[in-house]
Amino acid sequence: MKNLQVQIDDHSGFCFGVVYAIEMAEEILDEQGYLYCLGDIVHNDEEVNRLTRKGLKIIDHEELSKLNNEKVLIRAHGEPPSTYELAINNNLTLIDASCPVVLKLQNRIKNSFDKDETIYIYGKHGHAEVIGLLGQTNNKAVVFQDISELDIPSLPKSITLYSQTTKSTDKFYEINEILRQNGITVNTNDTICRQVSNRDKELRDFAEKFDKIIFVSGTKSSNGKVLYNVCKEKNQHTYFVSNPDQIDTEWFDTNDTVGICGATSTPMWLMEQVKERILNL
């Protein structure tokens, strides 16, 4: 195995929204030794564990409602208006690390809702970002994660369509096209984050360059699942791991070239550890 060549993808690692949230968290943890965070700060267990060891306390909405006079971090996914109202009532200081791309989308949806538009959101049911988006419409928007969920003949003749920021651009435009072909007037709002959607193409190119691909991601990351499949499509010798312990020597042959890449929620330090583990096989 000594002749294995291993390279980490330059474009992989945290997107700027996650970097921003983690930097804010670490700054406060260094100052006061602990910080509450509403939901996992990032969909990566290894990074969450690293930060909980530094004093980050992950709480859910029920625990938030019982908290008073504390600082609470809002992660990159954003939150619905009800969370901000609760914070005022409980005298909570919100450290708002909502991603600017998500905040802009929330504002656009709120404006559409105020104009009485019929809003449909292409997104994952129950995803934190989607809950925040729905909150802008008093939970009246329709969320769907696949066009098969929609009964097209009974849809309104005119709709306003948005997308969760981490969805596939190709899929979003495909949905647009199907709706239009069925005589529906679609006011299309492409709100997909290009830092995420561009990874799709970059990873296709990256996956083809190596004999084996190790894709590093948390199991909770929806972005991770999508990008893993992108790699697998281009290179059938693609393996999914969440930590270095899951590396299997059986995957590799002498003189293999190995590419390591990951989701927008995968820290670079974790990919470095995976690389080290492979080189020490």
Buried (B, 14 or more C-beta within 10 A) or exposed (E): EEEBEBBBBEBBBBBBBBBBBBEBBBEBBEEEEEBBBBBBBBBBBBBBEBBEEEBBBBBEBEEBEEBEEBBBBBBBBBBBEBBBEBBEEBEBEBBBBBBEBBBEBBEBBBEBBEEEBBBBBBBBEEBBBBBBBBBBBEEEBBBBBEBEEBEEEEBEEEBBBBBBBBBBBEBBBEBBEBBEEEEBEBEBBEBBBEBBBEBBEBBBEBBEEBBBBBBBBBEBBBBBBBBBEBBBEBBEBBBBBBBBEEBEEEBBEEEBBBBBBBBBBBBBEBBEBBBEBBEEE
